[in-house]
Amino acid sequence: MKNKIEEIRTQKGIKQDELAKILGVSRQTISSLENGRYNPSIKLAYDISKYFGMTIEEVFCFEEE
């Protein structure tokens, strides 16, 4: 699953560790999400989208295989 987390985060001037602390996850989790190595739970995807004031669909791109 692709996402725009890094793009949105950098536009808002937020560091990975800051976002991680706000969301209650590790900085490594944010890094893995941004690099496409980790797919978030529905709850985490919702929390990320809510924090950015966006819909899940605006942040994440679900690709069919």
LOBATOR-943228 format. One record per residue: residue number from 1; residue in one letter; chain; z, y, x of N, C-alpha, C, O in turn. Coordinates in nm, 3 decimals. Layout:
# residues N
<rec seq="NUM" type="A" mol="A" n_Z="Z" n_Y="Y" n_X="X" ca_Z="Z" ca_Y="Y" ca_X="X" c_Z="Z" c_Y="Y" c_X="X" o_Z="Z" o_Y="Y" o_X="X"/>
...
This chain:
# residues 65
<rec seq="1" type="M" mol="A" n_Z="0.000" n_Y="-0.116" n_X="0.084" ca_Z="0.000" ca_Y="0.000" ca_X="0.000" c_Z="0.000" c_Y="0.124" c_X="0.089" o_Z="0.081" o_Y="0.135" o_X="0.182"/>
<rec seq="2" type="K" mol="A" n_Z="-0.089" n_Y="0.214" n_X="0.061" ca_Z="-0.096" ca_Y="0.338" ca_X="0.137" c_Z="-0.007" c_Y="0.442" c_X="0.071" o_Z="0.025" o_Y="0.433" o_X="-0.047"/>
<rec seq="3" type="N" mol="A" n_Z="0.033" n_Y="0.541" n_X="0.151" ca_Z="0.115" ca_Y="0.649" ca_X="0.096" c_Z="0.090" c_Y="0.778" c_X="0.172" o_Z="0.028" o_Y="0.779" o_X="0.279"/>
<rec seq="4" type="K" mol="A" n_Z="0.139" n_Y="0.886" n_X="0.115" ca_Z="0.124" ca_Y="1.019" ca_X="0.174" c_Z="0.258" c_Y="1.075" c_X="0.219" o_Z="0.273" o_Y="1.197" o_X="0.229"/>
<rec seq="5" type="I" mol="A" n_Z="0.354" n_Y="0.989" n_X="0.246" ca_Z="0.489" ca_Y="1.034" ca_X="0.279" c_Z="0.488" c_Y="1.125" c_X="0.401" o_Z="0.546" o_Y="1.234" o_X="0.397"/>
<rec seq="6" type="E" mol="A" n_Z="0.424" n_Y="1.082" n_X="0.509" ca_Z="0.424" ca_Y="1.163" ca_X="0.632" c_Z="0.359" c_Y="1.298" c_X="0.607" o_Z="0.410" o_Y="1.401" o_X="0.651"/>
<rec seq="7" type="E" mol="A" n_Z="0.247" n_Y="1.299" n_X="0.540" ca_Z="0.175" ca_Y="1.423" ca_X="0.510" c_Z="0.263" c_Y="1.519" c_X="0.429" o_Z="0.275" o_Y="1.637" o_X="0.462"/>
<rec seq="8" type="I" mol="A" n_Z="0.323" n_Y="1.469" n_X="0.324" ca_Z="0.407" ca_Y="1.552" ca_X="0.237" c_Z="0.531" c_Y="1.598" c_X="0.313" o_Z="0.570" o_Y="1.715" o_X="0.305"/>
<rec seq="9" type="R" mol="A" n_Z="0.593" n_Y="1.506" n_X="0.385" ca_Z="0.715" ca_Y="1.538" ca_X="0.460" c_Z="0.690" c_Y="1.648" c_X="0.562" o_Z="0.770" o_Y="1.742" o_X="0.573"/>
<rec seq="10" type="T" mol="A" n_Z="0.582" n_Y="1.637" n_X="0.637" ca_Z="0.555" ca_Y="1.738" ca_X="0.740" c_Z="0.517" c_Y="1.873" c_X="0.678" o_Z="0.552" o_Y="1.978" o_X="0.732"/>
<rec seq="11" type="Q" mol="A" n_Z="0.446" n_Y="1.871" n_X="0.566" ca_Z="0.413" ca_Y="1.996" ca_X="0.497" c_Z="0.540" c_Y="2.069" c_X="0.453" o_Z="0.544" o_Y="2.192" o_X="0.452"/>
<rec seq="12" type="K" mol="A" n_Z="0.642" n_Y="1.993" n_X="0.416" ca_Z="0.768" ca_Y="2.051" ca_X="0.369" c_Z="0.866" c_Y="2.077" c_X="0.484" o_Z="0.976" o_Y="2.128" o_X="0.461"/>
<rec seq="13" type="G" mol="A" n_Z="0.826" n_Y="2.042" n_X="0.607" ca_Z="0.910" ca_Y="2.067" ca_X="0.723" c_Z="1.036" c_Y="1.982" c_X="0.730" o_Z="1.140" o_Y="2.027" o_X="0.779"/>
<rec seq="14" type="I" mol="A" n_Z="1.025" n_Y="1.859" n_X="0.682" ca_Z="1.139" ca_Y="1.768" ca_X="0.681" c_Z="1.118" c_Y="1.662" c_X="0.789" o_Z="1.010" o_Y="1.604" o_X="0.800"/>
<rec seq="15" type="K" mol="A" n_Z="1.223" n_Y="1.637" n_X="0.868" ca_Z="1.216" ca_Y="1.534" ca_X="0.972" c_Z="1.245" c_Y="1.397" c_X="0.910" o_Z="1.307" o_Y="1.387" o_X="0.805"/>
<rec seq="16" type="Q" mol="A" n_Z="1.199" n_Y="1.293" n_X="0.979" ca_Z="1.220" ca_Y="1.157" ca_X="0.930" c_Z="1.368" c_Y="1.128" c_X="0.908" o_Z="1.406" o_Y="1.070" o_X="0.806"/>
<rec seq="17" type="D" mol="A" n_Z="1.452" n_Y="1.167" n_X="1.003" ca_Z="1.594" ca_Y="1.137" ca_X="0.990" c_Z="1.659" c_Y="1.213" c_X="0.876" o_Z="1.753" o_Y="1.163" o_X="0.814"/>
<rec seq="18" type="E" mol="A" n_Z="1.611" n_Y="1.334" n_X="0.847" ca_Z="1.663" ca_Y="1.410" ca_X="0.734" c_Z="1.628" c_Y="1.341" c_X="0.602" o_Z="1.714" o_Y="1.327" o_X="0.515"/>
<rec seq="19" type="L" mol="A" n_Z="1.502" n_Y="1.299" n_X="0.588" ca_Z="1.459" ca_Y="1.231" ca_X="0.467" c_Z="1.534" c_Y="1.100" c_X="0.449" o_Z="1.576" o_Y="1.065" o_X="0.339"/>
<rec seq="20" type="A" mol="A" n_Z="1.551" n_Y="1.028" n_X="0.559" ca_Z="1.624" ca_Y="0.901" ca_X="0.555" c_Z="1.767" c_Y="0.921" c_X="0.504" o_Z="1.814" o_Y="0.845" o_X="0.420"/>
<rec seq="21" type="K" mol="A" n_Z="1.834" n_Y="1.022" n_X="0.556" ca_Z="1.973" ca_Y="1.048" ca_X="0.515" c_Z="1.980" c_Y="1.082" c_X="0.367" o_Z="2.067" o_Y="1.033" o_X="0.296"/>
<rec seq="22" type="I" mol="A" n_Z="1.889" n_Y="1.166" n_X="0.320" ca_Z="1.886" ca_Y="1.205" ca_X="0.178" c_Z="1.866" c_Y="1.083" c_X="0.089" o_Z="1.927" o_Y="1.072" o_X="-0.017"/>
<rec seq="23" type="L" mol="A" n_Z="1.779" n_Y="0.990" n_X="0.132" ca_Z="1.744" ca_Y="0.873" ca_X="0.052" c_Z="1.839" c_Y="0.755" c_X="0.074" o_Z="1.834" o_Y="0.656" o_X="0.000"/>
<rec seq="24" type="G" mol="A" n_Z="1.926" n_Y="0.765" n_X="0.174" ca_Z="2.020" ca_Y="0.656" ca_X="0.201" c_Z="1.957" c_Y="0.535" c_X="0.268" o_Z="1.999" o_Y="0.422" o_X="0.245"/>
<rec seq="25" type="V" mol="A" n_Z="1.855" n_Y="0.561" n_X="0.351" ca_Z="1.790" ca_Y="0.454" ca_X="0.427" c_Z="1.788" c_Y="0.494" c_X="0.575" o_Z="1.830" o_Y="0.605" o_X="0.609"/>
<rec seq="26" type="S" mol="A" n_Z="1.742" n_Y="0.405" n_X="0.660" ca_Z="1.736" ca_Y="0.437" ca_X="0.803" c_Z="1.607" c_Y="0.514" c_X="0.835" o_Z="1.509" o_Y="0.512" o_X="0.760"/>
<rec seq="27" type="R" mol="A" n_Z="1.611" n_Y="0.582" n_X="0.949" ca_Z="1.491" ca_Y="0.651" ca_X="0.996" c_Z="1.379" c_Y="0.550" c_X="1.022" o_Z="1.262" o_Y="0.580" o_X="1.001"/>
<rec seq="28" type="Q" mol="A" n_Z="1.416" n_Y="0.431" n_X="1.066" ca_Z="1.317" ca_Y="0.326" ca_X="1.091" c_Z="1.246" c_Y="0.286" c_X="0.961" o_Z="1.128" o_Y="0.253" o_X="0.963"/>
<rec seq="29" type="T" mol="A" n_Z="1.318" n_Y="0.288" n_X="0.850" ca_Z="1.257" ca_Y="0.258" ca_X="0.721" c_Z="1.150" c_Y="0.362" c_X="0.688" o_Z="1.041" o_Y="0.326" o_X="0.644"/>
<rec seq="30" type="I" mol="A" n_Z="1.182" n_Y="0.490" n_X="0.708" ca_Z="1.085" ca_Y="0.596" ca_X="0.682" c_Z="0.964" c_Y="0.580" c_X="0.773" o_Z="0.850" o_Y="0.591" o_X="0.728"/>
<rec seq="31" type="S" mol="A" n_Z="0.989" n_Y="0.552" n_X="0.901" ca_Z="0.879" ca_Y="0.531" ca_X="0.996" c_Z="0.791" c_Y="0.414" c_X="0.954" o_Z="0.669" o_Y="0.423" o_X="0.957"/>
<rec seq="32" type="S" mol="A" n_Z="0.853" n_Y="0.303" n_X="0.913" ca_Z="0.777" ca_Y="0.186" ca_X="0.870" c_Z="0.697" c_Y="0.213" c_X="0.744" o_Z="0.584" o_Y="0.165" o_X="0.730"/>
<rec seq="33" type="L" mol="A" n_Z="0.754" n_Y="0.290" n_X="0.651" ca_Z="0.682" ca_Y="0.329" ca_X="0.531" c_Z="0.559" c_Y="0.411" c_X="0.567" o_Z="0.449" o_Y="0.386" o_X="0.518"/>
<rec seq="34" type="E" mol="A" n_Z="0.578" n_Y="0.510" n_X="0.654" ca_Z="0.469" ca_Y="0.599" ca_X="0.692" c_Z="0.356" c_Y="0.526" c_X="0.765" o_Z="0.239" o_Y="0.562" o_X="0.753"/>
<rec seq="35" type="N" mol="A" n_Z="0.393" n_Y="0.424" n_X="0.839" ca_Z="0.293" ca_Y="0.347" ca_X="0.916" c_Z="0.235" c_Y="0.230" c_X="0.838" o_Z="0.152" o_Y="0.155" o_X="0.891"/>
<rec seq="36" type="G" mol="A" n_Z="0.277" n_Y="0.213" n_X="0.713" ca_Z="0.224" ca_Y="0.106" ca_X="0.630" c_Z="0.275" c_Y="-0.032" c_X="0.664" o_Z="0.216" o_Y="-0.132" o_X="0.621"/>
<rec seq="37" type="R" mol="A" n_Z="0.384" n_Y="-0.040" n_X="0.739" ca_Z="0.440" ca_Y="-0.171" ca_X="0.776" c_Z="0.543" c_Y="-0.220" c_X="0.676" o_Z="0.591" o_Y="-0.333" o_X="0.686"/>
<rec seq="38" type="Y" mol="A" n_Z="0.578" n_Y="-0.135" n_X="0.579" ca_Z="0.682" ca_Y="-0.170" ca_X="0.483" c_Z="0.647" c_Y="-0.113" c_X="0.347" o_Z="0.611" o_Y="0.005" o_X="0.336"/>
<rec seq="39" type="N" mol="A" n_Z="0.656" n_Y="-0.195" n_X="0.245" ca_Z="0.635" ca_Y="-0.150" ca_X="0.107" c_Z="0.771" c_Y="-0.128" c_X="0.043" o_Z="0.857" o_Y="-0.217" o_X="0.048"/>
<rec seq="40" type="P" mol="A" n_Z="0.792" n_Y="-0.012" n_X="-0.016" ca_Z="0.924" ca_Y="0.018" ca_X="-0.072" c_Z="0.951" c_Y="-0.056" c_X="-0.201" o_Z="0.859" o_Y="-0.102" o_X="-0.270"/>
<rec seq="41" type="S" mol="A" n_Z="1.078" n_Y="-0.067" n_X="-0.233" ca_Z="1.116" ca_Y="-0.118" ca_X="-0.365" c_Z="1.073" c_Y="-0.014" c_X="-0.468" o_Z="1.044" o_Y="0.100" o_X="-0.433"/>
<rec seq="42" type="I" mol="A" n_Z="1.069" n_Y="-0.054" n_X="-0.592" ca_Z="1.036" ca_Y="0.040" ca_X="-0.700" c_Z="1.135" c_Y="0.156" c_X="-0.699" o_Z="1.096" o_Y="0.272" o_X="-0.716"/>
<rec seq="43" type="K" mol="A" n_Z="1.262" n_Y="0.125" n_X="-0.680" ca_Z="1.367" ca_Y="0.228" ca_X="-0.679" c_Z="1.345" c_Y="0.328" c_X="-0.566" o_Z="1.354" o_Y="0.448" o_X="-0.588"/>
<rec seq="44" type="L" mol="A" n_Z="1.315" n_Y="0.279" n_X="-0.446" ca_Z="1.292" ca_Y="0.369" ca_X="-0.333" c_Z="1.167" c_Y="0.453" c_X="-0.354" o_Z="1.167" o_Y="0.573" o_X="-0.325"/>
<rec seq="45" type="A" mol="A" n_Z="1.061" n_Y="0.392" n_X="-0.405" ca_Z="0.938" ca_Y="0.467" ca_X="-0.434" c_Z="0.966" c_Y="0.578" c_X="-0.535" o_Z="0.918" o_Y="0.690" o_X="-0.521"/>
<rec seq="46" type="Y" mol="A" n_Z="1.046" n_Y="0.546" n_X="-0.637" ca_Z="1.084" ca_Y="0.644" ca_X="-0.738" c_Z="1.166" c_Y="0.757" c_X="-0.675" o_Z="1.141" o_Y="0.874" o_X="-0.702"/>
<rec seq="47" type="D" mol="A" n_Z="1.264" n_Y="0.720" n_X="-0.592" ca_Z="1.351" ca_Y="0.820" ca_X="-0.529" c_Z="1.271" c_Y="0.913" c_X="-0.437" o_Z="1.295" o_Y="1.034" o_X="-0.436"/>
<rec seq="48" type="I" mol="A" n_Z="1.178" n_Y="0.858" n_X="-0.361" ca_Z="1.094" ca_Y="0.940" ca_X="-0.272" c_Z="1.011" c_Y="1.037" c_X="-0.355" o_Z="1.006" o_Y="1.156" o_X="-0.325"/>
<rec seq="49" type="S" mol="A" n_Z="0.946" n_Y="0.986" n_X="-0.456" ca_Z="0.861" ca_Y="1.069" ca_X="-0.542" c_Z="0.941" c_Y="1.178" c_X="-0.611" o_Z="0.899" o_Y="1.293" o_X="-0.617"/>
<rec seq="50" type="K" mol="A" n_Z="1.058" n_Y="1.141" n_X="-0.662" ca_Z="1.144" ca_Y="1.237" ca_X="-0.730" c_Z="1.189" c_Y="1.346" c_X="-0.634" o_Z="1.190" o_Y="1.464" o_X="-0.670"/>
<rec seq="51" type="Y" mol="A" n_Z="1.227" n_Y="1.308" n_X="-0.512" ca_Z="1.271" ca_Y="1.406" ca_X="-0.413" c_Z="1.160" c_Y="1.508" c_X="-0.384" o_Z="1.187" o_Y="1.627" o_X="-0.370"/>
<rec seq="52" type="F" mol="A" n_Z="1.037" n_Y="1.461" n_X="-0.375" ca_Z="0.925" ca_Y="1.550" ca_X="-0.347" c_Z="0.875" c_Y="1.624" c_X="-0.472" o_Z="0.788" o_Y="1.710" o_X="-0.462"/>
<rec seq="53" type="G" mol="A" n_Z="0.930" n_Y="1.590" n_X="-0.589" ca_Z="0.887" ca_Y="1.655" ca_X="-0.713" c_Z="0.748" c_Y="1.612" c_X="-0.755" o_Z="0.672" o_Y="1.691" o_X="-0.812"/>
<rec seq="54" type="M" mol="A" n_Z="0.715" n_Y="1.487" n_X="-0.726" ca_Z="0.582" ca_Y="1.433" ca_X="-0.755" c_Z="0.596" c_Y="1.302" c_X="-0.832" o_Z="0.705" o_Y="1.246" o_X="-0.843"/>
<rec seq="55" type="T" mol="A" n_Z="0.483" n_Y="1.254" n_X="-0.883" ca_Z="0.483" ca_Y="1.122" ca_X="-0.946" c_Z="0.465" c_Y="1.016" c_X="-0.838" o_Z="0.420" o_Y="1.046" o_X="-0.727"/>
<rec seq="56" type="I" mol="A" n_Z="0.500" n_Y="0.894" n_X="-0.871" ca_Z="0.480" ca_Y="0.783" ca_X="-0.777" c_Z="0.332" c_Y="0.774" c_X="-0.738" o_Z="0.300" o_Y="0.749" o_X="-0.622"/>
<rec seq="57" type="E" mol="A" n_Z="0.243" n_Y="0.793" n_X="-0.836" ca_Z="0.100" ca_Y="0.783" ca_X="-0.810" c_Z="0.049" c_Y="0.891" c_X="-0.715" o_Z="-0.051" o_Y="0.870" o_X="-0.646"/>
<rec seq="58" type="E" mol="A" n_Z="0.116" n_Y="1.005" n_X="-0.712" ca_Z="0.077" ca_Y="1.112" ca_X="-0.620" c_Z="0.118" c_Y="1.083" c_X="-0.477" o_Z="0.057" o_Y="1.135" o_X="-0.383"/>
<rec seq="59" type="V" mol="A" n_Z="0.221" n_Y="1.002" n_X="-0.459" ca_Z="0.272" ca_Y="0.970" ca_X="-0.326" c_Z="0.218" c_Y="0.837" c_X="-0.275" o_Z="0.187" o_Y="0.823" o_X="-0.156"/>
<rec seq="60" type="F" mol="A" n_Z="0.205" n_Y="0.739" n_X="-0.364" ca_Z="0.165" ca_Y="0.604" ca_X="-0.325" c_Z="0.031" c_Y="0.566" c_X="-0.387" o_Z="0.000" o_Y="0.602" o_X="-0.500"/>
<rec seq="61" type="C" mol="A" n_Z="-0.048" n_Y="0.491" n_X="-0.309" ca_Z="-0.177" ca_Y="0.442" ca_X="-0.358" c_Z="-0.171" c_Y="0.289" c_X="-0.359" o_Z="-0.170" o_Y="0.225" o_X="-0.253"/>
<rec seq="62" type="F" mol="A" n_Z="-0.167" n_Y="0.232" n_X="-0.478" ca_Z="-0.162" ca_Y="0.087" ca_X="-0.492" c_Z="-0.304" c_Y="0.033" c_X="-0.482" o_Z="-0.391" o_Y="0.068" o_X="-0.562"/>
<rec seq="63" type="E" mol="A" n_Z="-0.327" n_Y="-0.052" n_X="-0.382" ca_Z="-0.459" ca_Y="-0.108" ca_X="-0.360" c_Z="-0.463" c_Y="-0.251" c_X="-0.409" o_Z="-0.374" o_Y="-0.331" o_X="-0.380"/>
<rec seq="64" type="E" mol="A" n_Z="-0.567" n_Y="-0.283" n_X="-0.485" ca_Z="-0.586" ca_Y="-0.421" ca_X="-0.528" c_Z="-0.657" c_Y="-0.497" c_X="-0.418" o_Z="-0.748" o_Y="-0.445" o_X="-0.353"/>
<rec seq="65" type="E" mol="A" n_Z="-0.614" n_Y="-0.621" n_X="-0.397" ca_Z="-0.677" ca_Y="-0.701" ca_X="-0.291" c_Z="-0.790" c_Y="-0.783" c_X="-0.344" o_Z="-0.854" o_Y="-0.857" o_X="-0.269"/>
